Amino acid sequence: MNPLSKPMRKPEFRLELVDEDILLYDPAGEKILNFNQTATLIWQLCDGTRTVEDMIDLLQKAYPEAADMINDDVQSTLQEFEVNGCIQEA
């Protein structure tokens, strides 16, 4: 995804904690994604005001010990969101 893109969550998708699992689903559709903690953070950052670059910078500052992996994690997670129709460009 372009570093200057501003991904935004589609409002119809819901994030819920079910037992020990974090699930993202579309109540009207058949999409259900199982999230890990990283994907949940990235989902929350997809508010349409932050660029992909902003998200990477924020997460690298918050988790400096994982800074070298964050770029790839953010890009692959956003790609998964995009493929599953969970986000749109702001």
PDB file of N, CA, C and O in Angstrom:
ATOM      1  N   MET A   1       0.858  -1.174   0.000  1.00  0.00           N
ATOM      2  CA  MET A   1       0.000   0.000   0.000  1.00  0.00           C
ATOM      3  C   MET A   1       0.902   1.235   0.000  1.00  0.00           C
ATOM      4  O   MET A   1       1.960   1.250   0.629  1.00  0.00           O
ATOM      5  N   ASN A   2       0.473   2.237  -0.698  1.00  0.00           N
ATOM      6  CA  ASN A   2       1.225   3.485  -0.789  1.00  0.00           C
ATOM      7  C   ASN A   2       1.432   4.076   0.618  1.00  0.00           C
ATOM      8  O   ASN A   2       0.480   4.166   1.394  1.00  0.00           O
ATOM      9  N   PRO A   3       2.668   4.477   0.948  1.00  0.00           N
ATOM     10  CA  PRO A   3       2.937   5.035   2.283  1.00  0.00           C
ATOM     11  C   PRO A   3       2.123   6.286   2.611  1.00  0.00           C
ATOM     12  O   PRO A   3       1.949   6.618   3.784  1.00  0.00           O
ATOM     13  N   LEU A   4       1.621   6.985   1.584  1.00  0.00           N
ATOM     14  CA  LEU A   4       0.846   8.199   1.824  1.00  0.00           C
ATOM     15  C   LEU A   4      -0.668   7.961   1.819  1.00  0.00           C
ATOM     16  O   LEU A   4      -1.446   8.889   2.040  1.00  0.00           O
ATOM     17  N   SER A   5      -1.079   6.720   1.566  1.00  0.00           N
ATOM     18  CA  SER A   5      -2.498   6.375   1.624  1.00  0.00           C
ATOM     19  C   SER A   5      -3.004   6.539   3.045  1.00  0.00           C
ATOM     20  O   SER A   5      -2.262   6.373   4.013  1.00  0.00           O
ATOM     21  N   LYS A   6      -4.277   6.868   3.149  1.00  0.00           N
ATOM     22  CA  LYS A   6      -4.927   7.000   4.458  1.00  0.00           C
ATOM     23  C   LYS A   6      -6.054   5.973   4.551  1.00  0.00           C
ATOM     24  O   LYS A   6      -7.209   6.277   4.251  1.00  0.00           O
ATOM     25  N   PRO A   7      -5.707   4.752   4.972  1.00  0.00           N
ATOM     26  CA  PRO A   7      -6.747   3.725   5.064  1.00  0.00           C
ATOM     27  C   PRO A   7      -7.760   4.038   6.153  1.00  0.00           C
ATOM     28  O   PRO A   7      -7.430   4.596   7.199  1.00  0.00           O
ATOM     29  N   MET A   8      -9.006   3.662   5.874  1.00  0.00           N
ATOM     30  CA  MET A   8     -10.095   3.926   6.811  1.00  0.00           C
ATOM     31  C   MET A   8     -10.925   2.647   6.948  1.00  0.00           C
ATOM     32  O   MET A   8     -11.234   1.978   5.962  1.00  0.00           O
ATOM     33  N   ARG A   9     -11.274   2.329   8.186  1.00  0.00           N
ATOM     34  CA  ARG A   9     -12.122   1.166   8.444  1.00  0.00           C
ATOM     35  C   ARG A   9     -13.480   1.365   7.783  1.00  0.00           C
ATOM     36  O   ARG A   9     -14.021   2.471   7.796  1.00  0.00           O
ATOM     37  N   LYS A  10     -14.026   0.309   7.210  1.00  0.00           N
ATOM     38  CA  LYS A  10     -15.401   0.376   6.718  1.00  0.00           C
ATOM     39  C   LYS A  10     -16.311   0.227   7.932  1.00  0.00           C
ATOM     40  O   LYS A  10     -16.115  -0.677   8.745  1.00  0.00           O
ATOM     41  N   PRO A  11     -17.305   1.104   8.061  1.00  0.00           N
ATOM     42  CA  PRO A  11     -18.110   1.147   9.281  1.00  0.00           C
ATOM     43  C   PRO A  11     -18.921  -0.112   9.551  1.00  0.00           C
ATOM     44  O   PRO A  11     -19.297  -0.361  10.697  1.00  0.00           O
ATOM     45  N   GLU A  12     -19.199  -0.907   8.530  1.00  0.00           N
ATOM     46  CA  GLU A  12     -20.012  -2.091   8.760  1.00  0.00           C
ATOM     47  C   GLU A  12     -19.258  -3.226   9.461  1.00  0.00           C
ATOM     48  O   GLU A  12     -19.879  -4.173   9.944  1.00  0.00           O
ATOM     49  N   PHE A  13     -17.942  -3.137   9.517  1.00  0.00           N
ATOM     50  CA  PHE A  13     -17.154  -4.186  10.173  1.00  0.00           C
ATOM     51  C   PHE A  13     -17.075  -3.936  11.670  1.00  0.00           C
ATOM     52  O   PHE A  13     -16.941  -2.797  12.117  1.00  0.00           O
ATOM     53  N   ARG A  14     -17.160  -5.018  12.442  1.00  0.00           N
ATOM     54  CA  ARG A  14     -17.139  -4.954  13.906  1.00  0.00           C
ATOM     55  C   ARG A  14     -15.966  -5.765  14.449  1.00  0.00           C
ATOM     56  O   ARG A  14     -15.667  -6.853  13.957  1.00  0.00           O
ATOM     57  N   LEU A  15     -15.321  -5.229  15.452  1.00  0.00           N
ATOM     58  CA  LEU A  15     -14.237  -5.911  16.133  1.00  0.00           C
ATOM     59  C   LEU A  15     -14.758  -6.352  17.494  1.00  0.00           C
ATOM     60  O   LEU A  15     -15.254  -5.531  18.265  1.00  0.00           O
ATOM     61  N   GLU A  16     -14.650  -7.639  17.790  1.00  0.00           N
ATOM     62  CA  GLU A  16     -15.161  -8.149  19.060  1.00  0.00           C
ATOM     63  C   GLU A  16     -14.218  -9.186  19.648  1.00  0.00           C
ATOM     64  O   GLU A  16     -13.530  -9.912  18.931  1.00  0.00           O
ATOM     65  N   LEU A  17     -14.209  -9.233  20.965  1.00  0.00           N
ATOM     66  CA  LEU A  17     -13.459 -10.243  21.701  1.00  0.00           C
ATOM     67  C   LEU A  17     -14.429 -11.372  22.027  1.00  0.00           C
ATOM     68  O   LEU A  17     -15.441 -11.160  22.696  1.00  0.00           O
ATOM     69  N   VAL A  18     -14.115 -12.565  21.553  1.00  0.00           N
ATOM     70  CA  VAL A  18     -14.945 -13.743  21.806  1.00  0.00           C
ATOM     71  C   VAL A  18     -14.038 -14.787  22.450  1.00  0.00           C
ATOM     72  O   VAL A  18     -13.131 -15.329  21.819  1.00  0.00           O
ATOM     73  N   ASP A  19     -14.314 -15.052  23.729  1.00  0.00           N
ATOM     74  CA  ASP A  19     -13.436 -15.904  24.527  1.00  0.00           C
ATOM     75  C   ASP A  19     -12.034 -15.301  24.500  1.00  0.00           C
ATOM     76  O   ASP A  19     -11.832 -14.201  25.013  1.00  0.00           O
ATOM     77  N   GLU A  20     -11.077 -15.989  23.919  1.00  0.00           N
ATOM     78  CA  GLU A  20      -9.698 -15.500  23.850  1.00  0.00           C
ATOM     79  C   GLU A  20      -9.364 -14.937  22.469  1.00  0.00           C
ATOM     80  O   GLU A  20      -8.250 -14.466  22.243  1.00  0.00           O
ATOM     81  N   ASP A  21     -10.319 -14.984  21.552  1.00  0.00           N
ATOM     82  CA  ASP A  21     -10.076 -14.582  20.169  1.00  0.00           C
ATOM     83  C   ASP A  21     -10.577 -13.166  19.897  1.00  0.00           C
ATOM     84  O   ASP A  21     -11.590 -12.727  20.442  1.00  0.00           O
ATOM     85  N   ILE A  22      -9.837 -12.465  19.037  1.00  0.00           N
ATOM     86  CA  ILE A  22     -10.244 -11.151  18.567  1.00  0.00           C
ATOM     87  C   ILE A  22     -10.729 -11.350  17.134  1.00  0.00           C
ATOM     88  O   ILE A  22      -9.964 -11.759  16.261  1.00  0.00           O
ATOM     89  N   LEU A  23     -12.000 -11.057  16.904  1.00  0.00           N
ATOM     90  CA  LEU A  23     -12.611 -11.298  15.601  1.00  0.00           C
ATOM     91  C   LEU A  23     -13.083 -10.001  14.965  1.00  0.00           C
ATOM     92  O   LEU A  23     -13.618  -9.117  15.633  1.00  0.00           O
ATOM     93  N   LEU A  24     -12.873  -9.912  13.664  1.00  0.00           N
ATOM     94  CA  LEU A  24     -13.414  -8.808  12.876  1.00  0.00           C
ATOM     95  C   LEU A  24     -14.422  -9.435  11.930  1.00  0.00           C
ATOM     96  O   LEU A  24     -14.112 -10.391  11.219  1.00  0.00           O
ATOM     97  N   TYR A  25     -15.628  -8.892  11.928  1.00  0.00           N
ATOM     98  CA  TYR A  25     -16.637  -9.476  11.059  1.00  0.00           C
ATOM     99  C   TYR A  25     -17.585  -8.409  10.526  1.00  0.00           C
ATOM    100  O   TYR A  25     -17.712  -7.311  11.066  1.00  0.00           O
ATOM    101  N   ASP A  26     -18.238  -8.793   9.442  1.00  0.00           N
ATOM    102  CA  ASP A  26     -19.278  -7.974   8.827  1.00  0.00           C
ATOM    103  C   ASP A  26     -20.601  -8.652   9.150  1.00  0.00           C
ATOM    104  O   ASP A  26     -20.880  -9.722   8.609  1.00  0.00           O
ATOM    105  N   PRO A  27     -21.428  -8.063  10.018  1.00  0.00           N
ATOM    106  CA  PRO A  27     -22.678  -8.710  10.421  1.00  0.00           C
ATOM    107  C   PRO A  27     -23.597  -9.058   9.250  1.00  0.00           C
ATOM    108  O   PRO A  27     -24.366 -10.015   9.334  1.00  0.00           O
ATOM    109  N   ALA A  28     -23.525  -8.298   8.168  1.00  0.00           N
ATOM    110  CA  ALA A  28     -24.400  -8.544   7.023  1.00  0.00           C
ATOM    111  C   ALA A  28     -23.810  -9.562   6.046  1.00  0.00           C
ATOM    112  O   ALA A  28     -24.517 -10.059   5.168  1.00  0.00           O
ATOM    113  N   GLY A  29     -22.540  -9.870   6.189  1.00  0.00           N
ATOM    114  CA  GLY A  29     -21.881 -10.755   5.238  1.00  0.00           C
ATOM    115  C   GLY A  29     -21.345 -12.017   5.880  1.00  0.00           C
ATOM    116  O   GLY A  29     -21.759 -12.414   6.970  1.00  0.00           O
ATOM    117  N   GLU A  30     -20.436 -12.621   5.192  1.00  0.00           N
ATOM    118  CA  GLU A  30     -19.869 -13.881   5.664  1.00  0.00           C
ATOM    119  C   GLU A  30     -18.398 -13.759   6.012  1.00  0.00           C
ATOM    120  O   GLU A  30     -17.735 -14.775   6.223  1.00  0.00           O
ATOM    121  N   LYS A  31     -17.873 -12.554   6.078  1.00  0.00           N
ATOM    122  CA  LYS A  31     -16.455 -12.353   6.378  1.00  0.00           C
ATOM    123  C   LYS A  31     -16.215 -12.379   7.874  1.00  0.00           C
ATOM    124  O   LYS A  31     -16.834 -11.626   8.626  1.00  0.00           O
ATOM    125  N   ILE A  32     -15.314 -13.250   8.301  1.00  0.00           N
ATOM    126  CA  ILE A  32     -14.859 -13.268   9.687  1.00  0.00           C
ATOM    127  C   ILE A  32     -13.345 -13.467   9.654  1.00  0.00           C
ATOM    128  O   ILE A  32     -12.846 -14.440   9.089  1.00  0.00           O
ATOM    129  N   LEU A  33     -12.627 -12.532  10.267  1.00  0.00           N
ATOM    130  CA  LEU A  33     -11.174 -12.614  10.337  1.00  0.00           C
ATOM    131  C   LEU A  33     -10.767 -12.735  11.792  1.00  0.00           C
ATOM    132  O   LEU A  33     -11.322 -12.060  12.658  1.00  0.00           O
ATOM    133  N   ASN A  34      -9.804 -13.591  12.056  1.00  0.00           N
ATOM    134  CA  ASN A  34      -9.272 -13.764  13.397  1.00  0.00           C
ATOM    135  C   ASN A  34      -8.015 -12.903  13.503  1.00  0.00           C
ATOM    136  O   ASN A  34      -7.078 -13.081  12.724  1.00  0.00           O
ATOM    137  N   PHE A  35      -7.984 -11.985  14.446  1.00  0.00           N
ATOM    138  CA  PHE A  35      -6.886 -11.028  14.580  1.00  0.00           C
ATOM    139  C   PHE A  35      -5.935 -11.413  15.701  1.00  0.00           C
ATOM    140  O   PHE A  35      -6.324 -12.021  16.698  1.00  0.00           O
ATOM    141  N   ASN A  36      -4.678 -11.038  15.506  1.00  0.00           N
ATOM    142  CA  ASN A  36      -3.730 -11.066  16.618  1.00  0.00           C
ATOM    143  C   ASN A  36      -3.639  -9.639  17.167  1.00  0.00           C
ATOM    144  O   ASN A  36      -4.302  -8.732  16.664  1.00  0.00           O
ATOM    145  N   GLN A  37      -2.829  -9.448  18.182  1.00  0.00           N
ATOM    146  CA  GLN A  37      -2.731  -8.136  18.837  1.00  0.00           C
ATOM    147  C   GLN A  37      -2.220  -7.060  17.868  1.00  0.00           C
ATOM    148  O   GLN A  37      -2.698  -5.926  17.896  1.00  0.00           O
ATOM    149  N   THR A  38      -1.257  -7.412  17.017  1.00  0.00           N
ATOM    150  CA  THR A  38      -0.706  -6.449  16.059  1.00  0.00           C
ATOM    151  C   THR A  38      -1.775  -5.995  15.072  1.00  0.00           C
ATOM    152  O   THR A  38      -1.918  -4.799  14.817  1.00  0.00           O
ATOM    153  N   ALA A  39      -2.516  -6.930  14.522  1.00  0.00           N
ATOM    154  CA  ALA A  39      -3.566  -6.589  13.561  1.00  0.00           C
ATOM    155  C   ALA A  39      -4.635  -5.713  14.221  1.00  0.00           C
ATOM    156  O   ALA A  39      -5.189  -4.820  13.581  1.00  0.00           O
ATOM    157  N   THR A  40      -4.919  -5.966  15.486  1.00  0.00           N
ATOM    158  CA  THR A  40      -5.902  -5.161  16.208  1.00  0.00           C
ATOM    159  C   THR A  40      -5.428  -3.718  16.336  1.00  0.00           C
ATOM    160  O   THR A  40      -6.211  -2.788  16.142  1.00  0.00           O
ATOM    161  N   LEU A  41      -4.151  -3.526  16.661  1.00  0.00           N
ATOM    162  CA  LEU A  41      -3.599  -2.166  16.751  1.00  0.00           C
ATOM    163  C   LEU A  41      -3.664  -1.457  15.406  1.00  0.00           C
ATOM    164  O   LEU A  41      -4.039  -0.287  15.329  1.00  0.00           O
ATOM    165  N   ILE A  42      -3.299  -2.167  14.355  1.00  0.00           N
ATOM    166  CA  ILE A  42      -3.318  -1.571  13.018  1.00  0.00           C
ATOM    167  C   ILE A  42      -4.752  -1.209  12.629  1.00  0.00           C
ATOM    168  O   ILE A  42      -4.994  -0.147  12.056  1.00  0.00           O
ATOM    169  N   TRP A  43      -5.694  -2.090  12.938  1.00  0.00           N
ATOM    170  CA  TRP A  43      -7.115  -1.815  12.660  1.00  0.00           C
ATOM    171  C   TRP A  43      -7.550  -0.525  13.341  1.00  0.00           C
ATOM    172  O   TRP A  43      -8.221   0.309  12.732  1.00  0.00           O
ATOM    173  N   GLN A  44      -7.171  -0.363  14.591  1.00  0.00           N
ATOM    174  CA  GLN A  44      -7.566   0.827  15.338  1.00  0.00           C
ATOM    175  C   GLN A  44      -6.933   2.093  14.766  1.00  0.00           C
ATOM    176  O   GLN A  44      -7.505   3.176  14.888  1.00  0.00           O
ATOM    177  N   LEU A  45      -5.770   1.973  14.149  1.00  0.00           N
ATOM    178  CA  LEU A  45      -5.103   3.128  13.544  1.00  0.00           C
ATOM    179  C   LEU A  45      -5.694   3.511  12.189  1.00  0.00           C
ATOM    180  O   LEU A  45      -5.432   4.605  11.689  1.00  0.00           O
ATOM    181  N   CYS A  46      -6.479   2.632  11.597  1.00  0.00           N
ATOM    182  CA  CYS A  46      -7.106   2.906  10.293  1.00  0.00           C
ATOM    183  C   CYS A  46      -8.323   3.808  10.489  1.00  0.00           C
ATOM    184  O   CYS A  46      -9.463   3.357  10.376  1.00  0.00           O
ATOM    185  N   ASP A  47      -8.076   5.063  10.780  1.00  0.00           N
ATOM    186  CA  ASP A  47      -9.176   5.995  11.052  1.00  0.00           C
ATOM    187  C   ASP A  47      -9.375   7.022   9.939  1.00  0.00           C
ATOM    188  O   ASP A  47     -10.222   7.907  10.058  1.00  0.00           O
ATOM    189  N   GLY A  48      -8.601   6.908   8.859  1.00  0.00           N
ATOM    190  CA  GLY A  48      -8.750   7.830   7.738  1.00  0.00           C
ATOM    191  C   GLY A  48      -7.981   9.126   7.887  1.00  0.00           C
ATOM    192  O   GLY A  48      -7.960   9.939   6.963  1.00  0.00           O
ATOM    193  N   THR A  49      -7.342   9.339   9.048  1.00  0.00           N
ATOM    194  CA  THR A  49      -6.555  10.556   9.241  1.00  0.00           C
ATOM    195  C   THR A  49      -5.059  10.280   9.184  1.00  0.00           C
ATOM    196  O   THR A  49      -4.267  11.182   8.911  1.00  0.00           O
ATOM    197  N   ARG A  50      -4.673   9.035   9.441  1.00  0.00           N
ATOM    198  CA  ARG A  50      -3.254   8.675   9.461  1.00  0.00           C
ATOM    199  C   ARG A  50      -2.852   8.019   8.140  1.00  0.00           C
ATOM    200  O   ARG A  50      -3.602   7.224   7.574  1.00  0.00           O
ATOM    201  N   THR A  51      -1.671   8.360   7.666  1.00  0.00           N
ATOM    202  CA  THR A  51      -1.139   7.671   6.500  1.00  0.00           C
ATOM    203  C   THR A  51      -0.533   6.347   6.962  1.00  0.00           C
ATOM    204  O   THR A  51      -0.332   6.119   8.155  1.00  0.00           O
ATOM    205  N   VAL A  52      -0.252   5.493   6.002  1.00  0.00           N
ATOM    206  CA  VAL A  52       0.431   4.228   6.302  1.00  0.00           C
ATOM    207  C   VAL A  52       1.765   4.537   6.963  1.00  0.00           C
ATOM    208  O   VAL A  52       2.160   3.871   7.920  1.00  0.00           O
ATOM    209  N   GLU A  53       2.452   5.540   6.458  1.00  0.00           N
ATOM    210  CA  GLU A  53       3.739   5.970   7.026  1.00  0.00           C
ATOM    211  C   GLU A  53       3.579   6.402   8.489  1.00  0.00           C
ATOM    212  O   GLU A  53       4.413   6.068   9.330  1.00  0.00           O
ATOM    213  N   ASP A  54       2.509   7.143   8.790  1.00  0.00           N
ATOM    214  CA  ASP A  54       2.230   7.566  10.169  1.00  0.00           C
ATOM    215  C   ASP A  54       2.052   6.352  11.083  1.00  0.00           C
ATOM    216  O   ASP A  54       2.581   6.313  12.194  1.00  0.00           O
ATOM    217  N   MET A  55       1.306   5.369  10.600  1.00  0.00           N
ATOM    218  CA  MET A  55       1.059   4.162  11.396  1.00  0.00           C
ATOM    219  C   MET A  55       2.366   3.442  11.715  1.00  0.00           C
ATOM    220  O   MET A  55       2.603   3.025  12.849  1.00  0.00           O
ATOM    221  N   ILE A  56       3.198   3.306  10.703  1.00  0.00           N
ATOM    222  CA  ILE A  56       4.487   2.628  10.885  1.00  0.00           C
ATOM    223  C   ILE A  56       5.326   3.389  11.901  1.00  0.00           C
ATOM    224  O   ILE A  56       5.910   2.782  12.799  1.00  0.00           O
ATOM    225  N   ASP A  57       5.392   4.708  11.770  1.00  0.00           N
ATOM    226  CA  ASP A  57       6.172   5.527  12.712  1.00  0.00           C
ATOM    227  C   ASP A  57       5.656   5.385  14.143  1.00  0.00           C
ATOM    228  O   ASP A  57       6.445   5.210  15.071  1.00  0.00           O
ATOM    229  N   LEU A  58       4.345   5.457  14.327  1.00  0.00           N
ATOM    230  CA  LEU A  58       3.767   5.325  15.666  1.00  0.00           C
ATOM    231  C   LEU A  58       4.098   3.975  16.295  1.00  0.00           C
ATOM    232  O   LEU A  58       4.486   3.902  17.460  1.00  0.00           O
ATOM    233  N   LEU A  59       3.942   2.915  15.517  1.00  0.00           N
ATOM    234  CA  LEU A  59       4.200   1.580  16.056  1.00  0.00           C
ATOM    235  C   LEU A  59       5.685   1.343  16.318  1.00  0.00           C
ATOM    236  O   LEU A  59       6.044   0.659  17.276  1.00  0.00           O
ATOM    237  N   GLN A  60       6.548   1.903  15.474  1.00  0.00           N
ATOM    238  CA  GLN A  60       7.988   1.763  15.711  1.00  0.00           C
ATOM    239  C   GLN A  60       8.409   2.489  16.985  1.00  0.00           C
ATOM    240  O   GLN A  60       9.285   2.016  17.708  1.00  0.00           O
ATOM    241  N   LYS A  61       7.794   3.626  17.259  1.00  0.00           N
ATOM    242  CA  LYS A  61       8.100   4.347  18.499  1.00  0.00           C
ATOM    243  C   LYS A  61       7.560   3.605  19.715  1.00  0.00           C
ATOM    244  O   LYS A  61       8.208   3.571  20.761  1.00  0.00           O
ATOM    245  N   ALA A  62       6.382   3.014  19.584  1.00  0.00           N
ATOM    246  CA  ALA A  62       5.766   2.296  20.699  1.00  0.00           C
ATOM    247  C   ALA A  62       6.451   0.957  20.971  1.00  0.00           C
ATOM    248  O   ALA A  62       6.485   0.497  22.112  1.00  0.00           O
ATOM    249  N   TYR A  63       6.994   0.337  19.931  1.00  0.00           N
ATOM    250  CA  TYR A  63       7.636  -0.981  20.056  1.00  0.00           C
ATOM    251  C   TYR A  63       9.011  -0.964  19.398  1.00  0.00           C
ATOM    252  O   TYR A  63       9.213  -1.621  18.376  1.00  0.00           O
ATOM    253  N   PRO A  64       9.956  -0.224  19.967  1.00  0.00           N
ATOM    254  CA  PRO A  64      11.279  -0.096  19.341  1.00  0.00           C
ATOM    255  C   PRO A  64      12.011  -1.431  19.183  1.00  0.00           C
ATOM    256  O   PRO A  64      12.826  -1.591  18.274  1.00  0.00           O
ATOM    257  N   GLU A  65      11.721  -2.381  20.065  1.00  0.00           N
ATOM    258  CA  GLU A  65      12.389  -3.677  19.978  1.00  0.00           C
ATOM    259  C   GLU A  65      11.964  -4.461  18.735  1.00  0.00           C
ATOM    260  O   GLU A  65      12.654  -5.396  18.329  1.00  0.00           O
ATOM    261  N   ALA A  66      10.849  -4.093  18.135  1.00  0.00           N
ATOM    262  CA  ALA A  66      10.349  -4.775  16.940  1.00  0.00           C
ATOM    263  C   ALA A  66      10.349  -3.860  15.717  1.00  0.00           C
ATOM    264  O   ALA A  66       9.725  -4.174  14.703  1.00  0.00           O
ATOM    265  N   ALA A  67      11.044  -2.736  15.814  1.00  0.00           N
ATOM    266  CA  ALA A  67      10.993  -1.708  14.769  1.00  0.00           C
ATOM    267  C   ALA A  67      11.333  -2.243  13.380  1.00  0.00           C
ATOM    268  O   ALA A  67      10.755  -1.796  12.389  1.00  0.00           O
ATOM    269  N   ASP A  68      12.260  -3.189  13.297  1.00  0.00           N
ATOM    270  CA  ASP A  68      12.679  -3.693  11.992  1.00  0.00           C
ATOM    271  C   ASP A  68      11.621  -4.565  11.317  1.00  0.00           C
ATOM    272  O   ASP A  68      11.693  -4.786  10.109  1.00  0.00           O
ATOM    273  N   MET A  69      10.645  -5.060  12.067  1.00  0.00           N
ATOM    274  CA  MET A  69       9.593  -5.923  11.505  1.00  0.00           C
ATOM    275  C   MET A  69       8.290  -5.173  11.257  1.00  0.00           C
ATOM    276  O   MET A  69       7.411  -5.675  10.556  1.00  0.00           O
ATOM    277  N   ILE A  70       8.159  -3.993  11.816  1.00  0.00           N
ATOM    278  CA  ILE A  70       6.872  -3.293  11.792  1.00  0.00           C
ATOM    279  C   ILE A  70       6.440  -2.886  10.390  1.00  0.00           C
ATOM    280  O   ILE A  70       5.262  -3.018  10.056  1.00  0.00           O
ATOM    281  N   ASN A  71       7.335  -2.406   9.581  1.00  0.00           N
ATOM    282  CA  ASN A  71       6.969  -2.003   8.217  1.00  0.00           C
ATOM    283  C   ASN A  71       6.306  -3.163   7.482  1.00  0.00           C
ATOM    284  O   ASN A  71       5.230  -3.001   6.906  1.00  0.00           O
ATOM    285  N   ASP A  72       6.946  -4.338   7.501  1.00  0.00           N
ATOM    286  CA  ASP A  72       6.385  -5.500   6.807  1.00  0.00           C
ATOM    287  C   ASP A  72       5.064  -5.936   7.423  1.00  0.00           C
ATOM    288  O   ASP A  72       4.131  -6.295   6.704  1.00  0.00           O
ATOM    289  N   ASP A  73       4.978  -5.908   8.756  1.00  0.00           N
ATOM    290  CA  ASP A  73       3.734  -6.297   9.437  1.00  0.00           C
ATOM    291  C   ASP A  73       2.577  -5.377   9.050  1.00  0.00           C
ATOM    292  O   ASP A  73       1.479  -5.846   8.751  1.00  0.00           O
ATOM    293  N   VAL A  74       2.825  -4.069   9.056  1.00  0.00           N
ATOM    294  CA  VAL A  74       1.777  -3.109   8.708  1.00  0.00           C
ATOM    295  C   VAL A  74       1.352  -3.314   7.252  1.00  0.00           C
ATOM    296  O   VAL A  74       0.159  -3.372   6.956  1.00  0.00           O
ATOM    297  N   GLN A  75       2.311  -3.420   6.360  1.00  0.00           N
ATOM    298  CA  GLN A  75       1.983  -3.582   4.935  1.00  0.00           C
ATOM    299  C   GLN A  75       1.205  -4.868   4.678  1.00  0.00           C
ATOM    300  O   GLN A  75       0.212  -4.847   3.951  1.00  0.00           O
ATOM    301  N   SER A  76       1.637  -5.989   5.262  1.00  0.00           N
ATOM    302  CA  SER A  76       0.945  -7.257   5.016  1.00  0.00           C
ATOM    303  C   SER A  76      -0.448  -7.265   5.655  1.00  0.00           C
ATOM    304  O   SER A  76      -1.388  -7.817   5.084  1.00  0.00           O
ATOM    305  N   THR A  77      -0.582  -6.659   6.827  1.00  0.00           N
ATOM    306  CA  THR A  77      -1.884  -6.602   7.481  1.00  0.00           C
ATOM    307  C   THR A  77      -2.845  -5.727   6.693  1.00  0.00           C
ATOM    308  O   THR A  77      -4.004  -6.095   6.499  1.00  0.00           O
ATOM    309  N   LEU A  78      -2.377  -4.574   6.239  1.00  0.00           N
ATOM    310  CA  LEU A  78      -3.237  -3.693   5.433  1.00  0.00           C
ATOM    311  C   LEU A  78      -3.634  -4.371   4.127  1.00  0.00           C
ATOM    312  O   LEU A  78      -4.754  -4.194   3.649  1.00  0.00           O
ATOM    313  N   GLN A  79      -2.727  -5.140   3.556  1.00  0.00           N
ATOM    314  CA  GLN A  79      -3.047  -5.871   2.332  1.00  0.00           C
ATOM    315  C   GLN A  79      -4.155  -6.902   2.609  1.00  0.00           C
ATOM    316  O   GLN A  79      -5.069  -7.071   1.802  1.00  0.00           O
ATOM    317  N   GLU A  80      -4.063  -7.581   3.750  1.00  0.00           N
ATOM    318  CA  GLU A  80      -5.107  -8.540   4.123  1.00  0.00           C
ATOM    319  C   GLU A  80      -6.449  -7.824   4.321  1.00  0.00           C
ATOM    320  O   GLU A  80      -7.487  -8.315   3.875  1.00  0.00           O
ATOM    321  N   PHE A  81      -6.427  -6.667   4.987  1.00  0.00           N
ATOM    322  CA  PHE A  81      -7.648  -5.883   5.161  1.00  0.00           C
ATOM    323  C   PHE A  81      -8.240  -5.514   3.802  1.00  0.00           C
ATOM    324  O   PHE A  81      -9.445  -5.630   3.581  1.00  0.00           O
ATOM    325  N   GLU A  82      -7.373  -5.070   2.905  1.00  0.00           N
ATOM    326  CA  GLU A  82      -7.820  -4.637   1.580  1.00  0.00           C
ATOM    327  C   GLU A  82      -8.431  -5.790   0.779  1.00  0.00           C
ATOM    328  O   GLU A  82      -9.496  -5.643   0.179  1.00  0.00           O
ATOM    329  N   VAL A  83      -7.753  -6.928   0.777  1.00  0.00           N
ATOM    330  CA  VAL A  83      -8.233  -8.101   0.051  1.00  0.00           C
ATOM    331  C   VAL A  83      -9.601  -8.556   0.580  1.00  0.00           C
ATOM    332  O   VAL A  83     -10.444  -9.021  -0.187  1.00  0.00           O
ATOM    333  N   ASN A  84      -9.811  -8.419   1.879  1.00  0.00           N
ATOM    334  CA  ASN A  84     -11.068  -8.849   2.491  1.00  0.00           C
ATOM    335  C   ASN A  84     -12.128  -7.747   2.528  1.00  0.00           C
ATOM    336  O   ASN A  84     -13.209  -7.941   3.085  1.00  0.00           O
ATOM    337  N   GLY A  85     -11.817  -6.587   1.933  1.00  0.00           N
ATOM    338  CA  GLY A  85     -12.795  -5.513   1.812  1.00  0.00           C
ATOM    339  C   GLY A  85     -13.124  -4.808   3.115  1.00  0.00           C
ATOM    340  O   GLY A  85     -14.220  -4.270   3.271  1.00  0.00           O
ATOM    341  N   CYS A  86     -12.178  -4.805   4.062  1.00  0.00           N
ATOM    342  CA  CYS A  86     -12.413  -4.215   5.391  1.00  0.00           C
ATOM    343  C   CYS A  86     -12.091  -2.722   5.468  1.00  0.00           C
ATOM    344  O   CYS A  86     -12.594  -2.012   6.339  1.00  0.00           O
ATOM    345  N   ILE A  87     -11.249  -2.257   4.546  1.00  0.00           N
ATOM    346  CA  ILE A  87     -10.818  -0.855   4.579  1.00  0.00           C
ATOM    347  C   ILE A  87     -11.070  -0.213   3.224  1.00  0.00           C
ATOM    348  O   ILE A  87     -11.290  -0.883   2.215  1.00  0.00           O
ATOM    349  N   GLN A  88     -11.029   1.105   3.244  1.00  0.00           N
ATOM    350  CA  GLN A  88     -11.133   1.908   2.022  1.00  0.00           C
ATOM    351  C   GLN A  88     -10.217   3.106   2.161  1.00  0.00           C
ATOM    352  O   GLN A  88      -9.750   3.417   3.257  1.00  0.00           O
ATOM    353  N   GLU A  89      -9.962   3.769   1.064  1.00  0.00           N
ATOM    354  CA  GLU A  89      -9.148   4.977   1.085  1.00  0.00           C
ATOM    355  C   GLU A  89     -10.001   6.135   1.585  1.00  0.00           C
ATOM    356  O   GLU A  89     -11.135   6.320   1.143  1.00  0.00           O
ATOM    357  N   ALA A  90      -9.449   6.910   2.507  1.00  0.00           N
ATOM    358  CA  ALA A  90     -10.199   8.060   3.061  1.00  0.00           C
ATOM    359  C   ALA A  90     -10.340   9.153   2.036  1.00  0.00           C
ATOM    360  O   ALA A  90     -10.937  10.192   2.320  1.00  0.00           O
TER     361      ALA A  90
END
